[in-house]
């Protein structure tokens, strides 16, 4: 469960279910808005799917805001790999945060 490969598979599955697209269209570099045309309601659905799969709270908007703060940018889009990395961070033991 903690490996990036299984997290990538979970993200692919959640995105594919929510957007009704084949998982094969989703790779780590796929952009949610530019390539998948995901809208805010889709992202809420994806968050719910990921929460069910991982057992942890998922806040994609918060993830993007945190990234933008760190990088000094104001970019709304994000990649599948960013979600995988975010989930890996969320799932690790609390003392590692």
C-alpha positions as CSV (number, residue, x, y, z in Angstrom):
1,X,0.0,0.0,0.0
2,X,2.8,2.4,0.8
3,X,4.7,1.9,-2.5
4,X,4.4,4.6,-5.1
5,X,3.3,1.9,-7.6
6,X,0.3,0.9,-5.6
7,X,-0.5,4.5,-4.9
8,X,-0.3,5.3,-8.6
9,X,-2.6,2.4,-9.3
10,X,-5.1,3.8,-6.7
11,X,-4.9,7.3,-8.2
12,X,-5.4,5.9,-11.7
13,X,-8.4,3.9,-10.5
14,X,-10.0,6.8,-8.7
15,X,-9.5,9.2,-11.7
16,X,-10.7,6.6,-14.2
17,X,-13.9,5.9,-12.2
18,X,-14.6,9.6,-11.5
19,X,-14.0,10.8,-15.1
20,X,-15.2,7.6,-16.8
21,X,-12.0,7.1,-18.8
22,X,-9.7,4.1,-19.3
23,X,-6.9,3.9,-16.7
24,X,-4.4,3.5,-19.6
25,X,-5.0,7.2,-20.4
26,X,-3.6,8.2,-17.1
27,X,0.2,8.3,-16.4
28,X,2.2,10.1,-13.7
29,X,2.7,13.2,-15.9
30,X,-1.0,13.5,-16.8
31,X,-2.4,17.0,-15.9
32,X,-5.8,17.0,-14.3
33,X,-7.1,20.2,-15.9
34,X,-5.2,20.6,-19.1
35,X,-5.3,17.0,-20.2
36,X,-8.3,15.4,-18.4
37,X,-10.5,18.5,-18.4
38,X,-11.3,17.8,-14.7
39,X,-13.7,20.3,-13.2
40,X,-14.1,21.1,-9.5
41,X,-17.0,18.7,-9.0
42,X,-14.8,16.0,-10.6
43,X,-12.0,16.8,-8.1
44,X,-14.4,16.4,-5.2
45,X,-15.4,13.0,-6.5
46,X,-11.8,12.0,-6.9
47,X,-11.0,13.1,-3.4
48,X,-13.9,10.9,-2.1
49,X,-12.7,7.9,-4.1
50,X,-9.1,8.4,-2.8
51,X,-10.3,8.8,0.8
52,X,-12.2,5.5,0.5
53,X,-9.2,3.7,-0.9
54,X,-6.5,5.1,1.4
55,X,-8.4,5.8,4.6
56,X,-6.9,9.3,4.9
57,X,-8.4,12.8,4.3
58,X,-7.6,14.1,0.8
59,X,-7.6,17.9,0.1
60,X,-6.4,18.4,-3.5
61,X,-7.1,22.2,-3.3
62,X,-5.0,22.4,-0.2
63,X,-2.2,20.3,-1.9
64,X,-2.1,22.8,-4.8
65,X,-2.2,25.8,-2.4
66,X,0.7,24.4,-0.4
67,X,2.7,23.7,-3.6
68,X,2.1,27.2,-4.9
69,X,3.1,28.8,-1.6
70,X,6.4,26.8,-1.6
71,X,7.1,27.6,-5.2
72,X,5.8,31.2,-5.2
73,X,3.5,30.4,-8.0
74,X,-0.3,30.7,-8.7
75,X,-0.8,27.6,-11.0
76,X,-4.0,25.7,-10.6
77,X,-3.2,22.5,-12.6
78,X,-1.4,19.5,-11.1
79,X,-0.2,16.1,-12.2
80,X,-1.1,12.6,-11.2
81,X,2.4,12.2,-9.7
82,X,1.8,15.2,-7.4
83,X,-1.2,13.4,-6.1
84,X,0.8,10.2,-5.6
85,X,3.5,12.1,-3.7
86,X,0.8,13.9,-1.6
87,X,-0.8,10.6,-0.7
88,X,2.5,9.0,0.2
89,X,3.2,12.0,2.6
90,X,-0.3,11.7,4.1
91,X,-0.1,8.0,4.7
92,X,3.4,8.0,6.3
93,X,3.4,7.8,10.1
94,X,2.5,11.1,11.8
95,X,6.0,11.4,13.4
96,X,7.5,11.6,10.0
97,X,5.6,14.8,9.1
